[in-house]
């Protein structure tokens, strides 16, 4: 997931951060975390924001970590299979 897959909107003092890759059930990747961090920094710097709402597009919030992300780039998974 990339930063473009995070939708960040502010309405009436509520910052809504939406994970927006429903075809992968909004699985987390490094890009997801970067997008969330950017959105949270923006919300933190906006005095009009009173709360932050996290949601996921599609039928699920998140399926967890995207273990396929970056495999072709030589990245190691935190835990190797048996």
C-alpha positions as CSV (number, residue, x, y, z in Angstrom):
1,X,0.0,0.0,0.0
2,X,1.3,3.5,-0.8
3,X,0.6,6.9,0.6
4,X,-2.0,7.4,-2.2
5,X,-3.9,4.5,-0.6
6,X,-4.6,6.5,2.5
7,X,-7.5,8.9,2.3
8,X,-7.3,11.8,4.9
9,X,-10.2,14.2,5.3
10,X,-11.2,16.7,8.0
11,X,-14.8,17.5,8.6
12,X,-16.3,19.3,11.6
13,X,-13.3,18.7,13.8
14,X,-13.0,15.0,12.9
15,X,-10.0,13.8,11.0
16,X,-10.9,10.6,9.1
17,X,-8.1,8.4,8.0
18,X,-9.3,5.6,5.6
19,X,-7.2,2.7,4.5
20,X,-8.2,2.5,0.9
21,X,-7.0,-0.7,-0.8
22,X,-10.1,-2.9,-0.4
23,X,-8.9,-5.5,-3.0
24,X,-6.1,-6.5,-0.5
25,X,-8.4,-6.0,2.5
26,X,-6.4,-2.9,3.4
27,X,-3.3,-5.0,4.4
28,X,-0.6,-2.9,6.1
29,X,2.7,-2.2,4.4
30,X,5.5,0.3,4.9
31,X,3.7,2.7,2.7
32,X,0.6,2.3,4.8
33,X,2.5,3.2,7.9
34,X,4.1,6.2,6.2
35,X,0.7,7.4,5.0
36,X,-0.8,7.1,8.5
37,X,2.1,8.9,10.0
38,X,1.7,11.8,7.5
39,X,-2.0,12.0,8.2
40,X,-1.5,12.0,11.9
41,X,1.1,14.7,11.7
42,X,-1.3,16.9,9.7
43,X,-4.1,16.2,12.2
44,X,-1.7,17.0,15.1
45,X,-0.9,20.4,13.5
46,X,-4.5,21.3,12.9
47,X,-6.0,23.0,15.9
48,X,-9.5,22.4,14.5
49,X,-9.1,18.6,14.8
50,X,-10.7,17.3,18.0
51,X,-10.5,13.5,17.2
52,X,-9.2,11.1,14.7
53,X,-11.3,8.3,13.2
54,X,-9.6,5.3,11.5
55,X,-11.6,3.2,9.1
56,X,-11.1,0.8,6.2
57,X,-12.7,0.9,2.7
58,X,-14.6,-2.2,1.6
59,X,-15.6,-5.2,3.6
60,X,-12.9,-5.1,6.3
61,X,-10.8,-2.7,8.3
62,X,-7.5,-4.5,7.7
63,X,-6.4,-8.1,7.2
64,X,-3.1,-7.3,9.0
65,X,0.4,-7.1,7.5
66,X,0.9,-7.5,3.8
67,X,3.6,-10.2,3.7
68,X,3.9,-10.0,-0.1
69,X,4.8,-6.3,-0.1
70,X,8.5,-5.9,-1.1
71,X,9.3,-9.6,-1.5
72,X,10.6,-8.9,-5.0
73,X,12.8,-6.1,-3.7
74,X,14.8,-8.4,-1.5
75,X,13.2,-7.3,1.8
76,X,13.2,-9.8,4.6
77,X,10.1,-10.7,6.5
78,X,10.4,-10.2,10.3
79,X,9.8,-13.9,10.9
80,X,10.9,-16.6,8.4
81,X,8.7,-19.6,7.9
82,X,9.6,-23.0,9.3
